[in-house]
Amino acid sequence: MIGQYLIDLVDEAGYLPPDLGQAAERLGASQQEVDDVLAVLQKFDPPGVCARSLSECLAIQPRELDRYEAMQALVEHLDLLAGWHVELNSDTLPRVLVNQTYYSELSKKIGKDGDKSYFTDALQNATWLVRALDQRARTILKVATEIVRQQDGFFTHGVAHLRPLNLKAVADAIQMH
């Protein structure tokens, strides 16, 4: 009876409400009985189901895999991880480098003014491209950071807390139009 009651309280993400104090009263059971049944439910698959918080979920998972000692420090200091950190994956960014040494050596050997002008223009275009790619990466990072900031509820509580968001709202927030 206790197990059925607790299972009915599980939300779509697999969590139970943080406070189960009323469960014992409603069922006419002791708090110890509720805790004992909860411990059994938390051994169900997938590991972490029936947890009452993220930290409890993260504590259950490695315990079930006999890796709790390695994760214990993380779980005990989970509050230090609060707040989202957004960064770009540098492995996916285009890489363009301008070899200044090659340009210097080449410009010494060029005799014609037309050739020199061509190489100077090529260097300026390459330098502009490198700066433009860097600016693009910074803009992507700003936009992503703002989206994460505005959608914090979604990342913390799930789809039910997803807010409508458009490009203008993000552009206004990061002062970029």
Solvent accessible surface area in square Angstrom, and as a share of the most:
residue,aa,sasa,rsa
1,M,161,0.72
2,I,21,0.11
3,G,17,0.16
4,Q,108,0.48
5,Y,48,0.18
6,L,0,0.00
7,I,79,0.40
8,D,102,0.53
9,L,62,0.31
10,V,41,0.23
11,D,68,0.35
12,E,164,0.74
13,A,73,0.57
14,G,14,0.13
15,Y,59,0.22
16,L,5,0.02
17,P,50,0.32
18,P,111,0.70
19,D,111,0.58
20,L,9,0.05
21,G,32,0.31
22,Q,110,0.49
23,A,4,0.03
24,A,9,0.07
25,E,141,0.63
26,R,168,0.61
27,L,32,0.16
28,G,73,0.70
29,A,22,0.17
30,S,55,0.35
31,Q,81,0.36
32,Q,115,0.51
33,E,85,0.38
34,V,1,0.00
35,D,56,0.29
36,D,74,0.38
37,V,41,0.23
38,L,7,0.03
39,A,51,0.40
40,V,89,0.51
41,L,6,0.03
42,Q,20,0.09
43,K,138,0.59
44,F,95,0.40
45,D,123,0.64
46,P,88,0.55
47,P,47,0.29
48,G,6,0.05
49,V,30,0.17
50,C,4,0.02
51,A,0,0.00
52,R,76,0.28
53,S,49,0.32
54,L,100,0.50
55,S,39,0.25
56,E,38,0.17
57,C,15,0.09
58,L,43,0.21
59,A,10,0.08
60,I,5,0.03
61,Q,62,0.28
62,P,10,0.06
63,R,125,0.46
64,E,71,0.32
65,L,107,0.53
66,D,135,0.70
67,R,153,0.56
68,Y,56,0.21
69,E,156,0.70
70,A,89,0.69
71,M,64,0.29
72,Q,70,0.31
73,A,67,0.52
74,L,66,0.33
75,V,17,0.10
76,E,105,0.47
77,H,95,0.42
78,L,31,0.15
79,D,107,0.55
80,L,138,0.68
81,L,107,0.53
82,A,84,0.65
83,G,61,0.59
84,W,133,0.47
85,H,152,0.68
86,V,35,0.20
87,E,124,0.56
88,L,50,0.25
89,N,87,0.45
90,S,70,0.45
91,D,112,0.58
92,T,103,0.60
93,L,50,0.25
94,P,69,0.43
95,R,181,0.66
96,V,50,0.29
97,L,166,0.83
98,V,41,0.24
99,N,98,0.50
100,Q,98,0.43
101,T,91,0.53
102,Y,134,0.51
103,Y,47,0.18
104,S,51,0.33
105,E,91,0.41
106,L,43,0.21
107,S,24,0.16
108,K,164,0.70
109,K,160,0.68
110,I,23,0.12
111,G,76,0.73
112,K,143,0.61
113,D,120,0.62
114,G,55,0.53
115,D,61,0.32
116,K,92,0.39
117,S,59,0.38
118,Y,143,0.54
119,F,61,0.26
120,T,51,0.30
121,D,72,0.37
122,A,41,0.32
123,L,37,0.18
124,Q,111,0.49
125,N,99,0.51
126,A,32,0.24
127,T,35,0.20
128,W,170,0.60
129,L,72,0.36
130,V,52,0.30
131,R,163,0.59
132,A,35,0.27
133,L,40,0.20
134,D,71,0.37
135,Q,75,0.34
136,R,119,0.43
137,A,14,0.11
138,R,122,0.44
139,T,34,0.20
140,I,67,0.34
141,L,61,0.30
142,K,94,0.40
143,V,41,0.24
144,A,32,0.25
145,T,65,0.38
146,E,15,0.07
147,I,66,0.34
148,V,25,0.14
149,R,151,0.55
150,Q,23,0.10
151,Q,11,0.05
152,D,64,0.33
153,G,26,0.25
154,F,62,0.26
155,F,84,0.35
156,T,79,0.46
157,H,124,0.55
158,G,29,0.27
159,V,115,0.66
160,A,91,0.70
161,H,93,0.41
162,L,97,0.48
163,R,127,0.46
164,P,130,0.82
165,L,57,0.28
166,N,95,0.49
167,L,142,0.71
168,K,137,0.58
169,A,40,0.31
170,V,6,0.03
171,A,17,0.13
172,D,64,0.33
173,A,48,0.37
174,I,31,0.16
175,Q,157,0.70
176,M,58,0.26
177,H,181,0.81
